[in-house]
Amino acid sequence: MSISRFNAVEKASNRKAVEVIAPKQKVSEYYGENVFNRKTMQKYLSKETYKAITQAIDNGIQIDREIANLVAAGMRMWALEKGVTHYTHWFQPLTDGTAEKHDAFVEHDGQGGLIEEFSGKLLTQQEPDASSFPNGGLRNTFEARGYSAWDPSSPAFIVDDTLCIPTVFIAYTGEALDYKTPLIRSVEALSEAARDVCHYFDEEVNKITPFLGWEQEYFLVDEDIYSARPDLMLTERTLLGHESAKNQQLDDHYFGSIPSRVQEFMKDLEIEAYKMGIPVKTRHNEVAPNQFELAPIYEECNLANDHNQLLMSLMKKVARRHNFRVLLHEKPFMGINGSGKHCNWSMGTDKGYNLFSPGKNREDNLRFITFIVNSLMAVYKYNALLKASIASASNAHRLGANEAPPAIISSFLGTQITEILNRFENCSIEDAIQVDEKKRLHLGFGQIPELLLDNTDRNRTSPFAFTGNRFEFRALGSSANCGVAMLALNSAVAYQLRQFKQDVEALRAKGESKEAAIFEVLKAYIKESKPIRFDGNGYSDAWKEEAARRGLDCESSVPLQYDAYLKPEVIRMFEETNVLTEKELEARNEVKWEIYIKKVQIEARVLGDLSLNHIIPVALRYQSLLLENLARLKETFDADELKTLSEEPKRLVVKVANHISHVTRMVDEMVEARKKANRIQDMREKAIAYHDDVFPYLDKIRYHIDHLELMVDNQMWPLPKYRELLFIR
C-alpha cells in the first residue's frame, strides 16, 4: 500500500468520536439566539419601530430610511453585545453558493479615534463588484457596479464575529444577478395569483404563502482519506475507483444505527442550526454507505431557501471539527445511490389551511381539486423548464438510477386522487354540481376522505409526486440552490392560475354560473394535462418511449436542456409574472453553459493528471514485476514446463499492457477534444462540444483504470479504494 494511502486509512481507522457537550437548556430556550428575529427585535427596537418593521415584512411594504436607521441601531446594539465586530451583506450569486464581504463596525470619530457605527444606509445597501461574479455578460470588467439590498423578510444572523444580513444582488442596470431576487418575485406572483383564485371559494383570504420543506442528503468521508483522493478534493466526486464488493446491496445502512462519530457530528450540527433559527427535525442514515439525510420543519419558501444555503455552509464547517468532509456532490461514488435535495412544496393561506389538503365540506374539496389540477397543468406545460431548472453537470450522474427520478418530468398522484380526477372528468355538470338554497357548491360524487394525507402511496421514480398535502419535487440535486427550481415552479403555477381565472371569467361572461364555469375549465384541464400523470416505473425503457409519445421533454443532454429557458412561451411566462426578463434569462443561460463547461473541463484535467501521474506509473511498475516474474520462470523451468506455467502470467501482462495503452491513448484524445472545444466562441456550442466530445472520455478512461485497480498489487495502488472510503470506522 502506498505511504499516503496507508497513513490516511490508518488515521481514519484509529479516529475517535469528538464528544459534543450539548447546552443544558431545552432547544426552545436557545433556538434562534444568534438571529435578529421578532423576539430579539421586540427587545432592541421601540414599539413603534417594531410595529413598522413587522408590518412592512408581513405586507411587503417598502421600508423608509428613517425606519431602516432605527432598525440598524437596534441591530448594532444587539450584535455588539454578542461580541460581533463586523457585518456583511450575505447574498446568493449564480454559483450555487453564497458570498460575503466583511466590514468592521468602525468609523472615524472626527478626533483621531474610531467609533462603532452602523447606519440604515449600511444596512440596506452595499456595492459588491458585479463583474467578478457569474453574470452572463450583464456586467463587464469596466462596468463593475452592482448592488446588494437588504431582504427584511429573512432575519439577520451572526456567524462567529460577523453579523450577516440576507440581501438580494442586482446589477447597476437593475437586472437580477442572484437566485434570491427572482425567487422573491416568484413568491409574490404566486401569492397574488393563488389569492385571486382562492377568492372563488373564500373571499376572506388575503395572502397565500408558498412553503418549502427540503430534505438534504449528503455523504461524509474521513478527512485524511479525502485528502488522499485528489479527485474528491478538486471535483467532490471519485473520477475512478472500482465498486466495493459490499456496498448498499444488503440495505443494512438505511435507517440503521448511526455511527458514533457521525452521531456526534449530527448533534453538533443541530446545535449550531438551532442557534441560527434553522428548525432541523429529522436525521437518519440514507441507503448508501456513509450517506445521511437532514430535514427541517417546513418554512416560507424564501426563508427555507436561505436556511438551506446557511445549513450547507454550517455542515462543512462543523464536519471539519469532527475530522470529516461533507460531500454534497450528486454522485460522489459510482454504483451506489446519489444525493438529492427533495423539495416538498405547498401553499397555505393566512387563515391557516393548506390549499393541497381536502376540506370537511364539498366546497373545500372543489378548491382542493382546483389547485391540484392547476399545479398539474403548470407541470405539464412547463415540464421542459422544470427539468432544465434541476439540470447540471453533477445532477446528470444521479438522475435515472439508484432511486433517483429519471430525467423526464412526470407527476405521481396515487390511486385515490387519480380515481377522483377520472370521475370528475367523466361526469356531467348536472351530476357533479348542485347548489343549495344557501348558494353553497356541492360535488355530486362522494366527499374526499380526510385520511387522504396518509393513504397515498409513494413512487421513488416520480420527479413530482403528490404525497398527501404537498407535492414533492424529487429531482433537485443535493448541491443545488433550491431557489433555481422553486422560482421556476412558483412562476409556472402562478401563470397557470392566472390563465385559469381568465378561462373561468370568460365562461362567466357568457352567462355560466361561477360553479359551472369552474367545473368546465377543470374538466378541460384534467383531460389536457393527462400526459403528465404517470404512476408506474420511471426507470423502464417502456416509459421513455411512452413519454416521448405523450409529447413530454425527453432531452438527455444538459446543455440542450437549458434551451427550455429561452422558449418563447417560457420567456412570456417569466416576463408576464415579472420574475425574469428575456435579458436576464439569456444571461442566466450563458452562466449555466459556462459552469457546465468548467465543471467538465476540471474533471477532464483532474482525470488526466491522475491517469498519467498516479495510475500509469504504478501500473507500469506492476507490469515490470510481472515481466520479471516471467523472466525468472524461463530461468527456472524447461520449455515444456514453461509452456504451461507461463500462460497465465503472460495473459496478465497482456491485459495490464492493454489497459495502460488504452488509458494513455484516450487521455491524449481527451486533451485534443478539449482543445478543439475551447476554440469554439459560442458558449452554447462549446457546452454541447464538451458534452458530446469531452465528457464521454471520463467513463471510457475510468473503465480501464478500474480494471487495473482489480489487477495491480493492492499494496502498490496509490489511492484509497471504495471499501476504505465508504465505511466510517
MIBADREN-121735 format. One record per residue (C-alpha): x negated, y negated, z. Coordinates in pm, whole numbers. Layout:
N
MARGU_X_Y_Z
...
//
This chain:
729
MARGU_0_0_0
MARGU_-132_-347_-86
MARGU_-254_-554_209
MARGU_7_-830_170
MARGU_291_-579_134
MARGU_164_-372_425
MARGU_134_-674_654
MARGU_479_-803_561
MARGU_651_-470_621
MARGU_459_-413_944
MARGU_557_-754_1083
MARGU_919_-702_985
MARGU_927_-358_1147
MARGU_799_-494_1477
MARGU_1018_-803_1480
MARGU_1233_-852_1789
MARGU_1559_-1042_1806
MARGU_1528_-1406_1912
MARGU_1766_-1433_2204
MARGU_2010_-1723_2185
MARGU_2120_-1892_2505
MARGU_2477_-1998_2437
MARGU_2626_-2307_2603
MARGU_2807_-2230_2928
MARGU_3114_-2427_2821
MARGU_3401_-2294_2617
MARGU_3374_-2360_2246
MARGU_3659_-2609_2273
MARGU_3452_-2816_2519
MARGU_3156_-2876_2285
MARGU_3331_-2839_1948
MARGU_3259_-3145_1733
MARGU_3023_-3305_1986
MARGU_2795_-3417_1701
MARGU_3082_-3555_1492
MARGU_3227_-3906_1488
MARGU_3578_-3761_1491
MARGU_3904_-3911_1617
MARGU_3834_-3815_1975
MARGU_3498_-3995_1960
MARGU_3644_-4292_1773
MARGU_3901_-4342_2048
MARGU_3614_-4378_2294
MARGU_3392_-4612_2091
MARGU_3646_-4821_1898
MARGU_3907_-5067_2019
MARGU_4270_-4957_1996
MARGU_4328_-5196_1707
MARGU_4025_-5073_1514
MARGU_4108_-4708_1583
MARGU_4463_-4759_1459
MARGU_4345_-4939_1146
MARGU_4085_-4676_1052
MARGU_4314_-4376_1115
MARGU_4598_-4534_918
MARGU_4359_-4602_632
MARGU_4240_-4241_636
MARGU_4589_-4090_660
MARGU_4742_-4312_394
MARGU_4449_-4357_156
MARGU_4430_-4733_219
MARGU_4111_-4920_135
MARGU_3918_-5032_444
MARGU_3824_-5402_453
MARGU_3479_-5524_551
MARGU_3585_-5651_894
MARGU_3715_-5308_997
MARGU_3403_-5146_849
MARGU_3182_-5371_1064
MARGU_3373_-5273_1377
MARGU_3356_-4903_1291
MARGU_2983_-4933_1217
MARGU_2924_-5097_1556
MARGU_3104_-4817_1737
MARGU_2931_-4552_1530
MARGU_2589_-4707_1605
MARGU_2659_-4719_1978
MARGU_2762_-4353_1981
MARGU_2463_-4247_1771
MARGU_2208_-4437_1982
MARGU_2347_-4282_2300
MARGU_2280_-3941_2145
MARGU_1918_-4028_2064
MARGU_1969_-4100_1694
MARGU_1706_-4320_1527
MARGU_1801_-4302_1157
MARGU_2106_-4295_932
MARGU_2163_-4163_582
MARGU_2429_-4150_314
MARGU_2491_-3779_262
MARGU_2616_-3704_-90
MARGU_2654_-3420_-337
MARGU_2476_-3481_-669
MARGU_2520_-3248_-966
MARGU_2267_-2997_-830
MARGU_2499_-2772_-619
MARGU_2315_-2911_-315
MARGU_2321_-3228_-106
MARGU_2098_-3535_-98
MARGU_1999_-3786_167
MARGU_1760_-4079_220
MARGU_1690_-4171_585
MARGU_1667_-4532_705
MARGU_1587_-4641_1060
MARGU_1833_-4838_1276
MARGU_1598_-5138_1281
MARGU_1594_-5495_1151
MARGU_1376_-5800_1228
MARGU_1496_-5993_1531
MARGU_1352_-6324_1399
MARGU_1097_-6342_1680
MARGU_838_-6094_1561
MARGU_1018_-5789_1701
MARGU_1282_-5538_1595
MARGU_1638_-5471_1700
MARGU_1865_-5170_1641
MARGU_2113_-5276_1375
MARGU_2380_-5106_1164
MARGU_2639_-5317_982
MARGU_2954_-5242_790
MARGU_2765_-5308_466
MARGU_2509_-5039_550
MARGU_2789_-4800_648
MARGU_2993_-4845_332
MARGU_2730_-4870_59
MARGU_2374_-4780_-42
MARGU_2187_-4775_-374
MARGU_2011_-4442_-446
MARGU_1814_-4412_-770
MARGU_2077_-4270_-1006
MARGU_1832_-4183_-1285
MARGU_1643_-3934_-1067
MARGU_1944_-3703_-1025
MARGU_2110_-3495_-1299
MARGU_2337_-3736_-1484
MARGU_2374_-3608_-1840
MARGU_2248_-3933_-1993
MARGU_2473_-4167_-1793
MARGU_2162_-4325_-1639
MARGU_1820_-4384_-1793
MARGU_1494_-4444_-1609
MARGU_1519_-4814_-1688
MARGU_1886_-4813_-1575
MARGU_1842_-4658_-1235
MARGU_2106_-4827_-1021
MARGU_2370_-4610_-858
MARGU_2589_-4645_-551
MARGU_2680_-4417_-263
MARGU_3003_-4524_-91
MARGU_3147_-4411_244
MARGU_3421_-4148_244
MARGU_3609_-4221_572
MARGU_3824_-3907_537
MARGU_3519_-3690_612
MARGU_3374_-3783_953
MARGU_3010_-3877_1003
MARGU_2793_-3627_1189
MARGU_2449_-3602_1349
MARGU_2171_-3369_1237
MARGU_1863_-3386_1462
MARGU_1786_-3760_1493
MARGU_1987_-3874_1191
MARGU_2343_-4000_1152
MARGU_2481_-3851_829
MARGU_2760_-4042_654
MARGU_2951_-3844_387
MARGU_2971_-4052_69
MARGU_3063_-4044_-296
MARGU_2792_-4113_-556
MARGU_2868_-4319_-867
MARGU_2672_-4493_-1139
MARGU_2635_-4870_-1162
MARGU_2873_-4848_-1457
MARGU_3135_-4664_-1247
MARGU_3106_-4303_-1364
MARGU_3100_-4025_-1104
MARGU_2758_-3865_-1056
MARGU_2868_-3615_-792
MARGU_3125_-3348_-706
MARGU_3300_-3535_-424
MARGU_3431_-3826_-633
MARGU_3634_-3617_-882
MARGU_3735_-3375_-605
MARGU_3893_-3661_-408
MARGU_4060_-3787_-726
MARGU_4199_-3438_-793
MARGU_4332_-3412_-437
MARGU_4515_-3742_-483
MARGU_4653_-3638_-823
MARGU_4779_-3305_-688
MARGU_4930_-3465_-379
MARGU_5126_-3715_-588
MARGU_5248_-3464_-847
MARGU_5340_-3200_-588
MARGU_5524_-3456_-374
MARGU_5737_-3565_-669
MARGU_5837_-3205_-744
MARGU_5891_-3130_-375
MARGU_6149_-3409_-364
MARGU_6380_-3186_-567
MARGU_6408_-2974_-252
MARGU_6315_-3204_37
MARGU_6330_-3581_-10
MARGU_6169_-3645_329
MARGU_5828_-3511_222
MARGU_5576_-3797_193
MARGU_5245_-3621_146
MARGU_5114_-3292_11
MARGU_4770_-3170_119
MARGU_4571_-2902_-67
MARGU_4395_-2670_175
MARGU_4081_-2465_123
MARGU_3952_-2168_318
MARGU_3620_-2048_182
MARGU_3460_-1711_256
MARGU_3081_-1744_240
MARGU_2889_-1428_155
MARGU_2511_-1417_190
MARGU_2209_-1191_229
MARGU_1942_-1202_498
MARGU_1585_-1079_446
MARGU_1289_-1085_680
MARGU_1075_-1394_625
MARGU_745_-1209_584
MARGU_886_-964_329
MARGU_1049_-1258_149
MARGU_711_-1436_136
MARGU_554_-1130_-24
MARGU_800_-1150_-315
MARGU_721_-1446_-546
MARGU_1043_-1383_-741
MARGU_1256_-1427_-428
MARGU_1065_-1739_-329
MARGU_1098_-1907_-669
MARGU_1430_-1777_-804
MARGU_1615_-1632_-500
MARGU_1661_-1301_-681
MARGU_1449_-995_-745
MARGU_1345_-1001_-1110
MARGU_1210_-648_-1076
MARGU_1249_-358_-836
MARGU_1397_-11_-865
MARGU_1705_50_-655
MARGU_1666_229_-324
MARGU_1764_595_-302
MARGU_2010_485_-36
MARGU_2185_152_-73
MARGU_2561_97_-32
MARGU_2695_424_-168
MARGU_2796_558_177
MARGU_2993_241_262
MARGU_2837_258_607
MARGU_2733_-107_626
MARGU_3074_-263_557
MARGU_3231_-382_883
MARGU_2962_-180_1062
MARGU_2780_-268_1382
MARGU_2591_-595_1328
MARGU_2212_-552_1377
MARGU_2090_-723_1694
MARGU_1860_-965_1510
MARGU_2146_-1066_1282
MARGU_2387_-1094_1576
MARGU_2157_-1347_1745
MARGU_2127_-1543_1420
MARGU_2507_-1548_1387
MARGU_2551_-1668_1746
MARGU_2302_-1948_1691
MARGU_2462_-2047_1362
MARGU_2810_-2055_1515
MARGU_2695_-2281_1800
MARGU_2540_-2524_1551
MARGU_2850_-2510_1332
MARGU_3087_-2578_1621
MARGU_2882_-2880_1726
MARGU_2924_-3009_1369
MARGU_3301_-2956_1381
MARGU_3295_-2662_1138
MARGU_3572_-2424_1256
MARGU_3398_-2093_1180
MARGU_3609_-1795_1283
MARGU_3514_-1468_1113
MARGU_3180_-1289_1085
MARGU_3108_-936_967
MARGU_2884_-704_768
MARGU_2964_-701_397
MARGU_2943_-399_167
MARGU_2579_-421_58
MARGU_2288_-366_299
MARGU_2167_-696_451
MARGU_2484_-868_323
MARGU_2715_-1059_557
MARGU_3012_-1294_549
MARGU_3123_-1603_739
MARGU_3465_-1767_710
MARGU_3632_-2065_882
MARGU_3985_-2172_968
MARGU_4140_-2348_667
MARGU_4098_-2726_634
MARGU_4192_-3006_398
MARGU_4019_-2939_66
MARGU_3769_-3228_65
MARGU_3665_-3178_428
MARGU_3641_-2800_383
MARGU_3408_-2850_90
MARGU_3188_-3088_292
MARGU_3175_-2834_573
MARGU_3071_-2558_333
MARGU_2788_-2772_197
MARGU_2675_-2854_550
MARGU_2702_-2491_659
MARGU_2479_-2368_375
MARGU_2215_-2613_490
MARGU_2257_-2504_854
MARGU_2229_-2138_755
MARGU_1887_-2192_601
MARGU_1766_-2396_897
MARGU_1889_-2153_1164
MARGU_1764_-1849_971
MARGU_1406_-1980_990
MARGU_1432_-1991_1370
MARGU_1508_-1617_1360
MARGU_1236_-1529_1106
MARGU_1494_-1472_833
MARGU_1553_-1621_493
MARGU_1908_-1669_369
MARGU_1971_-1570_8
MARGU_2272_-1746_-144
MARGU_2199_-1625_-497
MARGU_2496_-1444_-650
MARGU_2294_-1132_-735
MARGU_1963_-1112_-548
MARGU_1944_-731_-580
MARGU_2032_-519_-881
MARGU_2261_-221_-836
MARGU_2446_-342_-527
MARGU_2716_-598_-455
MARGU_2651_-960_-530
MARGU_2771_-1251_-318
MARGU_3071_-1471_-391
MARGU_3250_-1756_-221
MARGU_3620_-1675_-228
MARGU_3826_-1993_-227
MARGU_4165_-1949_-57
MARGU_4378_-2235_-186
MARGU_4721_-2354_-76
MARGU_4933_-2667_-42
MARGU_5103_-2793_273
MARGU_5350_-3075_339
MARGU_5339_-3343_607
MARGU_5646_-3169_752
MARGU_5435_-2866_837
MARGU_5529_-2599_586
MARGU_5330_-2421_317
MARGU_5457_-2454_-40
MARGU_5341_-2097_-111
MARGU_5544_-1948_174
MARGU_5904_-1837_127
MARGU_6162_-2007_346
MARGU_6455_-1896_558
MARGU_6716_-2002_305
MARGU_6760_-1967_-66
MARGU_6688_-2328_-148
MARGU_6347_-2300_17
MARGU_6284_-1985_-183
MARGU_6353_-2165_-510
MARGU_6095_-2422_-404
MARGU_5855_-2135_-334
MARGU_5915_-1986_-680
MARGU_5876_-2330_-839
MARGU_5527_-2380_-702
MARGU_5420_-2020_-766
MARGU_5533_-2037_-1129
MARGU_5378_-2378_-1194
MARGU_5048_-2258_-1050
MARGU_5061_-1958_-1282
MARGU_5133_-2187_-1577
MARGU_4831_-2403_-1492
MARGU_4604_-2099_-1466
MARGU_4744_-1965_-1794
MARGU_4700_-2289_-1987
MARGU_4356_-2364_-1846
MARGU_4212_-2015_-1792
MARGU_3907_-2102_-2004
MARGU_3846_-2416_-1797
MARGU_3874_-2227_-1468
MARGU_3626_-1971_-1596
MARGU_3390_-2249_-1703
MARGU_3422_-2404_-1356
MARGU_3270_-2094_-1193
MARGU_3020_-2013_-1471
MARGU_2647_-2035_-1402
MARGU_2327_-1853_-1487
MARGU_2328_-1685_-1146
MARGU_2701_-1603_-1123
MARGU_2686_-1431_-1462
MARGU_2484_-1150_-1298
MARGU_2761_-1089_-1042
MARGU_3088_-1112_-1237
MARGU_3239_-787_-1358
MARGU_3052_-546_-1129
MARGU_3050_-412_-773
MARGU_3384_-557_-659
MARGU_3330_-900_-817
MARGU_3610_-1003_-1053
MARGU_3550_-993_-1429
MARGU_3470_-1298_-1639
MARGU_3829_-1308_-1766
MARGU_4074_-1515_-1563
MARGU_4398_-1339_-1472
MARGU_4634_-1351_-1174
MARGU_4741_-1067_-946
MARGU_5083_-1116_-785
MARGU_5164_-781_-632
MARGU_5472_-566_-687
MARGU_5724_-774_-497
MARGU_5653_-1115_-650
MARGU_5630_-957_-995
MARGU_5975_-800_-947
MARGU_6122_-1130_-827
MARGU_5988_-1319_-1130
MARGU_6106_-1048_-1367
MARGU_6456_-1060_-1219
MARGU_6455_-1440_-1232
MARGU_6353_-1429_-1596
MARGU_6618_-1181_-1700
MARGU_6924_-1301_-1512
MARGU_7167_-1562_-1642
MARGU_7207_-1903_-1488
MARGU_7564_-1814_-1392
MARGU_7444_-1510_-1198
MARGU_7143_-1683_-1050
MARGU_7268_-2019_-931
MARGU_7563_-2116_-720
MARGU_7629_-2442_-540
MARGU_7842_-2453_-227
MARGU_8055_-2740_-103
MARGU_7753_-2895_68
MARGU_7571_-2903_-265
MARGU_7302_-2663_-146
MARGU_7136_-2444_-403
MARGU_7157_-2066_-380
MARGU_6988_-1794_-582
MARGU_7222_-1516_-680
MARGU_6978_-1236_-607
MARGU_6863_-1129_-260
MARGU_6663_-1352_-30
MARGU_6287_-1309_-42
MARGU_6180_-1124_275
MARGU_5988_-1325_533
MARGU_5743_-1033_554
MARGU_5605_-1148_220
MARGU_5291_-1275_394
MARGU_5181_-918_464
MARGU_5343_-695_206
MARGU_5141_-790_-100
MARGU_4861_-550_-187
MARGU_4511_-671_-276
MARGU_4321_-637_-602
MARGU_3948_-696_-576
MARGU_3913_-712_-953
MARGU_4152_-1008_-983
MARGU_3987_-1351_-1013
MARGU_4302_-1536_-899
MARGU_4513_-1330_-664
MARGU_4825_-1422_-467
MARGU_4765_-1295_-114
MARGU_5082_-1385_75
MARGU_5082_-1759_138
MARGU_4795_-1872_-81
MARGU_4603_-1796_-398
MARGU_4253_-1656_-361
MARGU_4017_-1777_-635
MARGU_3758_-1500_-603
MARGU_3530_-1582_-894
MARGU_3320_-1868_-750
MARGU_2956_-1784_-680
MARGU_2807_-1790_-332
MARGU_2557_-2071_-403
MARGU_2805_-2299_-583
MARGU_2970_-2617_-464
MARGU_3339_-2534_-402
MARGU_3430_-2874_-544
MARGU_3349_-2763_-900
MARGU_3625_-2501_-902
MARGU_3866_-2688_-674
MARGU_3870_-3010_-879
MARGU_3948_-2806_-1192
MARGU_4225_-2611_-1018
MARGU_4376_-2916_-843
MARGU_4376_-3115_-1165
MARGU_4528_-2837_-1376
MARGU_4809_-2775_-1127
MARGU_4873_-3149_-1084
MARGU_4904_-3192_-1461
MARGU_5132_-2888_-1485
MARGU_5359_-3019_-1206
MARGU_5387_-3350_-1394
MARGU_5490_-3157_-1703
MARGU_5743_-2958_-1501
MARGU_5905_-3278_-1373
MARGU_5920_-3419_-1727
MARGU_6080_-3098_-1857
MARGU_6338_-3092_-1578
MARGU_6423_-3459_-1622
MARGU_6458_-3410_-1999
MARGU_6727_-3147_-1939
MARGU_6898_-3360_-1677
MARGU_6911_-3645_-1927
MARGU_7112_-3410_-2149
MARGU_7368_-3356_-1875
MARGU_7231_-3049_-1699
MARGU_7254_-3041_-1319
MARGU_6930_-3059_-1124
MARGU_6959_-2694_-1021
MARGU_7040_-2571_-1371
MARGU_6754_-2771_-1520
MARGU_6504_-2631_-1269
MARGU_6627_-2279_-1340
MARGU_6599_-2315_-1719
MARGU_6249_-2462_-1703
MARGU_6122_-2198_-1459
MARGU_6270_-1921_-1670
MARGU_6085_-2050_-1976
MARGU_5760_-2087_-1778
MARGU_5782_-1731_-1644
MARGU_5805_-1598_-1999
MARGU_5530_-1825_-2132
MARGU_5280_-1754_-1853
MARGU_5331_-1377_-1853
MARGU_4995_-1311_-2030
MARGU_4803_-1439_-1724
MARGU_4968_-1183_-1494
MARGU_4771_-861_-1457
MARGU_4780_-623_-1159
MARGU_4559_-347_-1299
MARGU_4187_-267_-1309
MARGU_3999_-571_-1432
MARGU_3683_-363_-1491
MARGU_3832_-137_-1756
MARGU_3747_-175_-2123
MARGU_4118_-145_-2194
MARGU_4180_-469_-2003
MARGU_3915_-654_-2205
MARGU_4091_-550_-2524
MARGU_4434_-632_-2381
MARGU_4317_-974_-2253
MARGU_4195_-1063_-2599
MARGU_4531_-960_-2748
MARGU_4704_-1181_-2489
MARGU_4500_-1479_-2603
MARGU_4300_-1516_-2280
MARGU_3947_-1651_-2297
MARGU_3701_-1360_-2315
MARGU_3381_-1551_-2393
MARGU_3082_-1393_-2214
MARGU_2810_-1647_-2294
MARGU_2773_-1902_-2012
MARGU_2659_-2188_-2241
MARGU_2961_-2129_-2465
MARGU_3197_-2102_-2167
MARGU_3111_-2465_-2085
MARGU_3271_-2569_-2417
MARGU_3606_-2536_-2240
MARGU_3543_-2868_-2063
MARGU_3541_-3051_-2396
MARGU_3857_-2908_-2549
MARGU_4097_-3193_-2643
MARGU_4372_-3063_-2414
MARGU_4129_-3039_-2121
MARGU_3993_-3390_-2177
MARGU_4351_-3518_-2195
MARGU_4442_-3337_-1873
MARGU_4147_-3480_-1679
MARGU_4194_-3831_-1814
MARGU_4568_-3845_-1752
MARGU_4520_-3726_-1393
MARGU_4243_-3989_-1351
MARGU_3998_-3723_-1233
MARGU_3727_-3740_-1503
MARGU_3683_-3940_-1822
MARGU_3567_-3794_-2151
MARGU_3231_-3964_-2099
MARGU_3194_-3807_-1753
MARGU_3291_-3464_-1889
MARGU_3036_-3487_-2169
MARGU_2767_-3589_-1922
MARGU_2851_-3302_-1687
MARGU_2827_-3052_-1968
MARGU_2483_-3186_-2058
MARGU_2384_-3127_-1696
MARGU_2531_-2775_-1695
MARGU_2346_-2678_-2012
MARGU_2023_-2829_-1880
MARGU_2048_-2644_-1548
MARGU_2121_-2318_-1729
MARGU_1811_-2367_-1944
MARGU_1588_-2445_-1650
MARGU_1705_-2151_-1442
MARGU_1643_-1901_-1721
MARGU_1317_-2075_-1804
MARGU_1193_-2048_-1445
MARGU_1291_-1682_-1424
MARGU_1112_-1606_-1751
MARGU_795_-1780_-1630
MARGU_802_-1603_-1293
MARGU_860_-1261_-1451
MARGU_581_-1323_-1699
MARGU_344_-1412_-1417
MARGU_447_-1113_-1205
MARGU_412_-880_-1503
MARGU_66_-988_-1612
MARGU_-93_-1084_-1278
MARGU_65_-838_-1034
MARGU_211_-533_-1205
MARGU_-6_-463_-1510
MARGU_-342_-479_-1323
MARGU_-212_-228_-1066
MARGU_-67_-5_-1338
MARGU_-399_-11_-1525
MARGU_-588_86_-1209
MARGU_-349_375_-1158
MARGU_-388_471_-1522
MARGU_-766_477_-1472
MARGU_-722_712_-1176
MARGU_-515_943_-1394
MARGU_-778_938_-1669
MARGU_-1049_1004_-1411
MARGU_-846_1299_-1288
MARGU_-824_1433_-1646
MARGU_-1198_1398_-1690
MARGU_-1264_1596_-1372
MARGU_-1018_1863_-1483
MARGU_-1223_1902_-1801
MARGU_-1540_1936_-1595
MARGU_-1385_2195_-1364
MARGU_-1179_2429_-1584
MARGU_-1240_2614_-1908
MARGU_-1046_2539_-2225
MARGU_-771_2797_-2170
MARGU_-705_2691_-1810
MARGU_-731_2322_-1903
MARGU_-463_2351_-2167
MARGU_-202_2434_-1903
MARGU_-332_2223_-1615
MARGU_-382_1901_-1811
MARGU_-46_1896_-1987
MARGU_144_1713_-1710
MARGU_-138_1464_-1627
MARGU_-163_1379_-1998
MARGU_211_1324_-2019
MARGU_194_1095_-1716
MARGU_-89_893_-1869
MARGU_109_852_-2191
MARGU_420_738_-2001
MARGU_226_484_-1797
MARGU_46_359_-2108
MARGU_373_322_-2299
MARGU_534_120_-2020
MARGU_226_-102_-1994
MARGU_229_-155_-2368
MARGU_599_-245_-2374
MARGU_565_-491_-2086
MARGU_266_-677_-2231
MARGU_419_-691_-2579
MARGU_759_-813_-2459
MARGU_610_-1076_-2228
MARGU_431_-1220_-2532
MARGU_755_-1208_-2732
MARGU_946_-1375_-2449
MARGU_691_-1657_-2433
MARGU_726_-1715_-2807
MARGU_1106_-1712_-2784
MARGU_1085_-1970_-2506
MARGU_853_-2192_-2709
MARGU_1088_-2172_-3005
MARGU_1390_-2260_-2789
MARGU_1202_-2552_-2631
MARGU_1164_-2715_-2970
MARGU_1543_-2749_-3001
MARGU_1658_-3102_-2913
MARGU_2033_-3049_-2873
MARGU_2096_-2933_-2516
MARGU_2386_-2705_-2603
MARGU_2197_-2535_-2885
MARGU_1891_-2495_-2662
MARGU_2103_-2334_-2388
MARGU_2250_-2093_-2644
MARGU_1899_-2005_-2762
MARGU_1788_-1937_-2405
MARGU_2094_-1718_-2351
MARGU_2066_-1526_-2678
MARGU_1688_-1508_-2733
MARGU_1510_-1550_-2399
MARGU_1741_-1411_-2131
MARGU_1766_-1055_-2279
MARGU_1392_-1005_-2225
MARGU_1436_-1027_-1849
MARGU_1622_-696_-1832
MARGU_1411_-534_-2103
MARGU_1085_-609_-1923
MARGU_1233_-514_-1588
MARGU_1335_-172_-1722
MARGU_972_-76_-1787
MARGU_836_-227_-1466
MARGU_1097_-45_-1259
MARGU_992_282_-1420
MARGU_630_203_-1342
MARGU_730_146_-979
MARGU_852_507_-962
MARGU_527_636_-1113
MARGU_247_426_-965
MARGU_99_533_-631
MARGU_315_382_-354
MARGU_2_269_-167
MARGU_-104_63_-469
MARGU_229_-105_-552
MARGU_184_-477_-475
MARGU_538_-592_-391
MARGU_783_-487_-117
MARGU_1031_-237_-256
MARGU_1410_-237_-221
MARGU_1400_14_64
MARGU_1181_-234_255
MARGU_1386_-541_160
MARGU_1735_-409_221
MARGU_1731_-265_571
MARGU_1677_-500_864
MARGU_1480_-335_1141
//
